[in-house]
Amino acid sequence: MKSNARRDDLDAIFKSASLKLQQGDARGAKQGFEKIVKRHSSHHIVWHHLGMSYQHLNEHTKALKAYRKAVNLKPDFVDSWVNLGIAYKELGSTEQAIQASEKALKIEPDHPRALNLLGSIQAQNQEFELAKESFEKALLVDANDWHAIFNLANVNLELGNYDETHRLLEPLKAVSYTH
């Protein structure tokens, strides 16, 4: 009976922390997820969400540790590999970021966020043709992925493909911004 009450308590904390993260309260979310991992540290989803909380707070070193724990607990959890790569990229560890994105792509070859991450690293390294391929592959998976569209437009601009850049960004003219 005590075990069920403890599990219900942890579930309530997880739901509350997840809601806080969705609502932009990363600090509140972090506190909830940290409370859970202190009491029950063997679930990859909690470590993943804790990593996301840290990333939103620009605590990338802590995010790395949380994502590493998540992938150690569940090595095929592609979203943690992608986020691990993003954290590495934020810290300037390009090679580790590439390795994390490649690991994610081994698990799920058409994962749009992993392709976007890899492409953004390639663009950062001025490997524009490779970046273009990564972003185009992401768009084959999801033609409406605005991250991939914008990134591909930027790469085409770097390559001097101005007509293609214009074509990619043309739909943005229809977007209305209101404040």
C-alpha positions in Angstrom: 0.0 0.0 0.0 2.8 2.4 0.9 4.5 1.6 -2.4 1.3 2.6 -4.3 1.0 5.9 -2.4 4.7 6.7 -3.2 4.1 5.9 -6.9 1.0 8.1 -6.9 3.0 10.9 -5.2 5.8 10.7 -7.8 3.2 10.6 -10.6 1.6 13.7 -9.3 5.0 15.5 -9.0 5.9 14.4 -12.6 2.6 15.6 -14.0 2.9 18.9 -12.2 6.6 19.4 -13.3 5.7 18.4 -16.9 2.9 21.0 -17.0 5.3 23.6 -15.6 7.8 22.8 -18.3 5.1 23.1 -21.0 4.0 26.5 -19.6 7.5 27.9 -19.6 8.3 27.5 -15.9 11.5 25.6 -16.3 12.7 26.5 -12.8 9.6 25.1 -11.2 9.8 22.0 -13.5 13.4 21.5 -12.6 12.6 21.4 -8.9 9.9 18.8 -9.4 12.1 16.5 -11.6 15.0 16.9 -9.2 12.7 15.8 -6.4 11.7 12.7 -8.3 15.3 11.6 -9.3 16.4 11.9 -5.6 13.7 9.4 -4.7 13.5 7.3 -7.9 16.4 7.7 -10.3 15.9 4.8 -12.7 13.4 6.2 -15.2 14.8 7.7 -18.4 11.8 9.9 -19.1 12.3 11.8 -15.8 16.0 12.3 -16.6 15.1 13.5 -20.1 12.6 16.0 -18.8 15.1 17.2 -16.2 17.6 17.7 -19.0 15.0 19.8 -20.9 14.4 21.9 -17.8 18.2 22.5 -17.5 18.5 23.4 -21.1 15.6 25.9 -20.9 17.6 27.5 -18.0 20.8 27.5 -20.1 22.4 25.0 -17.6 23.8 23.0 -20.4 26.4 21.1 -18.4 23.7 19.9 -16.1 21.5 19.0 -19.1 24.4 16.9 -20.5 24.5 14.9 -17.3 20.7 14.4 -17.3 20.6 13.3 -21.0 23.6 11.0 -20.5 21.7 9.4 -17.6 18.6 9.0 -19.8 20.5 7.3 -22.7 22.4 5.1 -20.2 19.0 3.9 -18.9 17.4 3.6 -22.4 20.1 3.6 -25.1 17.5 3.8 -28.0 15.7 6.9 -26.7 16.3 9.1 -29.7 15.0 12.3 -28.3 17.6 12.2 -25.5 20.3 11.6 -28.0 19.2 14.7 -30.0 18.9 16.9 -26.9 22.3 15.6 -25.8 23.7 16.8 -29.1 22.0 20.2 -28.8 23.5 20.6 -25.3 27.0 19.6 -26.6 26.6 22.1 -29.5 25.6 24.9 -27.0 28.8 24.2 -25.1 30.9 24.3 -28.2 31.7 20.5 -28.2 31.0 20.1 -32.0 32.5 16.6 -32.3 30.4 15.2 -29.4 27.3 17.0 -30.9 27.9 15.2 -34.2 28.3 11.9 -32.5 25.1 12.3 -30.6 23.2 13.3 -33.7 24.6 10.4 -35.6 23.7 8.0 -32.8 20.1 9.4 -33.0 20.1 8.9 -36.7 21.3 5.3 -36.3 18.3 4.6 -34.1 15.8 6.6 -36.3 17.3 7.5 -39.7 14.6 10.0 -40.6 14.3 11.8 -37.3 13.8 15.5 -38.3 15.3 17.1 -35.2 18.4 14.9 -35.5 18.7 15.8 -39.2 18.3 19.5 -38.3 20.9 19.3 -35.6 23.4 17.6 -37.9 22.6 20.1 -40.6 23.1 23.0 -38.3 26.5 21.7 -37.1 27.5 21.1 -40.8 26.4 24.7 -41.6 28.3 26.0 -38.6 31.4 24.2 -39.9 30.7 25.8 -43.4 29.9 22.4 -44.9 27.0 23.9 -46.7 26.4 21.1 -49.3 26.2 18.5 -46.5 24.0 20.8 -44.4 21.7 21.2 -47.4 21.4 17.5 -47.8 20.5 17.1 -44.1 17.9 19.8 -44.2 16.4 18.5 -47.4 16.2 15.0 -45.9 14.4 16.5 -42.9 11.9 18.2 -45.2 11.2 14.8 -46.9 10.0 13.6 -43.6 8.0 16.7 -42.7 7.6 19.3 -45.5 6.2 21.8 -43.0 9.1 21.7 -40.6 9.8 25.4 -40.3 13.2 24.9 -38.7 14.3 22.8 -41.6 12.8 25.3 -44.1 14.5 28.3 -42.5 17.8 26.5 -42.1 17.7 25.3 -45.7 17.0 28.8 -46.8 20.0 30.1 -44.9 22.2 27.4 -46.4 21.0 28.3 -49.9 21.7 31.9 -49.2 25.3 31.0 -48.2 25.6 28.9 -51.4 24.4 31.9 -53.5 21.1 30.1 -54.5 19.0 33.2 -54.1 16.0 32.1 -56.1 15.8 28.9 -54.0 16.1 31.0 -50.8 13.3 33.2 -52.0 11.1 30.2 -52.9 11.6 28.7 -49.5 10.8 31.9 -47.6 8.0 33.1 -49.9 5.2 31.4 -47.7 6.3 33.6 -44.8 4.9 36.6 -46.5 1.4 35.2 -45.7 2.1 35.0 -42.0 0.6 37.8 -40.0 2.2 38.9 -36.8 0.0 40.5 -34.1 1.0 41.6 -30.7 
